[in-house]
Amino acid sequence: MTRTLLETDGLTVRFGGHVAVDAVTCAFSAGQLTAIVGPNGAGKTTYFNLISGQIAATAGTVRLMGEDVTRTSVAERCRKGLGRAFQLTSLFPDLSVLENVRLVIQAHQRKGFGLFSMADSHVELTTRAMAVLDRVRLDTLKDQNVSELSHGNQRKLEVAMLIALDPMVYMFDEPTAGMSVDEAPVVLDLIAELKHDTDRTILLVEHKMDVIRTLADRIIVLHNGALAADGDPATVMASDVVQEAYMGRELTDV
Ligand SMILES: Nc1ncnc2c1ncn2[C@@H]1O[C@H](COP(=O)(O)OP(=O)(O)OP(=O)(O)O)[C@@H](O)[C@H]1O
């Protein structure tokens, strides 16, 4: 039986009179990549913000590996296994590529600073950071300042920093947004590789049809904040609700 890693139950947020996410009940299992789609303003990013804790729910619950984390801080959810990639906002531009990854690992481990452990831990941190950089093929750029990286490499670094957190739940919000046609496949390949970790689950907010086709095992559709469809990609894409919700506008073929 597949293990449920993340569940939202009746998850709701209201902004004034506007219900941006409307009683969304959904479970996400290990070994699955779920694409979250919907027209502009459907509530996809707000749903992500509720799951990761950036905004507080008006009603409903978020459960992470069975534990209610609805009132838990962003940092604590992260420590408990929720990993979200932000569009470059989590990078330190004036530090090197290696230092960025090392900082993430260090913060996650909350390493002590005892005199004797420091040298060892520094070597160990560097080794682990290099292993992650190797995995995303940024090892040769380890000493480069992040501000000097191409946009595509900055996005790769962002994925590296997420991998360094070793989360149970990966969350990507339009991971190839703003990338050139040349740069996007590298990040998509990285996400595809993450699917090999079959004890993890991946959530992906995405507009691009080809990305969804390549990566998704399942699609959920949000419409006016509510869950409008949920199922395997072929069935959901052919459904009336998707055809009507999009009318060929926001889902883009690239
Ligand atoms: N902090 C906020 N205060 C008020 N309204 C908000 C807030 N955040 C989001 N909304 C509203 O909630 C709705 C859902 O927005 P959201 O950004 O989640 O949609 P989305 O599906 O991610 O859209 P897009 O595909 O354009 O990114 C929109 O009507 C938006 O204007």
The ligand as a MOL file (V3000), in Angstrom:
LIG
                    3D

  0  0  0     0  0            999 V3000
M  V30 BEGIN CTAB
M  V30 COUNTS 31 33 0 0 0
M  V30 BEGIN ATOM
M  V30 1 N -2.8110 37.9060 0.0350 0
M  V30 2 C -3.9130 37.9940 -0.7330 0
M  V30 3 N -4.8590 38.8960 -0.4830 0
M  V30 4 C -5.9800 38.9740 -1.2450 0
M  V30 5 N -6.2410 38.1650 -2.3070 0
M  V30 6 C -5.3090 37.2520 -2.6050 0
M  V30 7 C -4.0990 37.1010 -1.8570 0
M  V30 8 N -3.3790 36.0810 -2.4010 0
M  V30 9 C -4.0940 35.6210 -3.4430 0
M  V30 10 N -5.2600 36.3230 -3.5650 0
M  V30 11 C -6.3070 36.0830 -4.5530 0
M  V30 12 O -6.6270 34.7000 -4.4900 0
M  V30 13 C -6.8770 34.1890 -5.7990 0
M  V30 14 C -5.9760 33.0200 -6.0900 0
M  V30 15 O -4.6640 33.5100 -6.3670 0
M  V30 16 P -3.4240 32.5380 -6.6850 0
M  V30 17 O -2.2300 33.4100 -6.8570 0
M  V30 18 O -3.3680 31.4840 -5.6590 0
M  V30 19 O -3.8630 31.9090 -8.0680 0
M  V30 20 P -3.0050 30.9910 -9.0500 0
M  V30 21 O -3.8820 29.8650 -9.4400 0
M  V30 22 O -1.6920 30.6540 -8.4370 0
M  V30 23 O -2.8110 31.9620 -10.2790 0
M  V30 24 P -1.6000 32.0910 -11.3500 0
M  V30 25 O -1.6990 30.8960 -12.2350 0
M  V30 26 O -1.9410 33.3550 -12.0670 0
M  V30 27 O -0.3340 32.1880 -10.5710 0
M  V30 28 C -6.7270 35.3630 -6.7600 0
M  V30 29 O -8.0110 35.9300 -6.9960 0
M  V30 30 C -5.8530 36.3200 -5.9910 0
M  V30 31 O -6.0760 37.6450 -6.3990 0
M  V30 END ATOM
M  V30 BEGIN BOND
M  V30 1 1 1 2
M  V30 2 1 2 3
M  V30 3 2 2 7
M  V30 4 2 3 4
M  V30 5 1 4 5
M  V30 6 2 5 6
M  V30 7 1 6 7
M  V30 8 1 6 10
M  V30 9 1 7 8
M  V30 10 2 8 9
M  V30 11 1 9 10
M  V30 12 1 10 11
M  V30 13 1 11 12
M  V30 14 1 11 30
M  V30 15 1 12 13
M  V30 16 1 13 14
M  V30 17 1 13 28
M  V30 18 1 14 15
M  V30 19 1 15 16
M  V30 20 2 16 17
M  V30 21 1 16 18
M  V30 22 1 16 19
M  V30 23 1 19 20
M  V30 24 2 20 21
M  V30 25 1 20 22
M  V30 26 1 20 23
M  V30 27 1 23 24
M  V30 28 2 24 25
M  V30 29 1 24 26
M  V30 30 1 24 27
M  V30 31 1 28 29
M  V30 32 1 28 30
M  V30 33 1 30 31
M  V30 END BOND
M  V30 END CTAB
M  END
